[in-house]
Amino acid sequence: MSNDKGLQDAHVKIGTKQTMKAVETGRAAEVYVAEDCDQRLITKIVSHCERYGVPINYVPTMKELGEACGIEVGAAAAAVLK
């Protein structure tokens, strides 16, 4: 996450289901995935992003991704909207 405020200022969808829906509907500009979430989720999200041509960024932990999104719990995935 390139700026100091992370994803907090961006329009994002947080969570696996919302991320997948944003990718499917063409609203996701890019996706962030926590490397420590369930491997099956990572595989599913990555294949979805590849299918729809959405760039993927990896974050080491769910805790870090949640903090970057401005929430107090961990997040497995987040999509930055176009």
Order of alpha helices (4+ residues) and beta strands (2+ residues): beta-alpha-beta-alpha-beta-alpha-beta
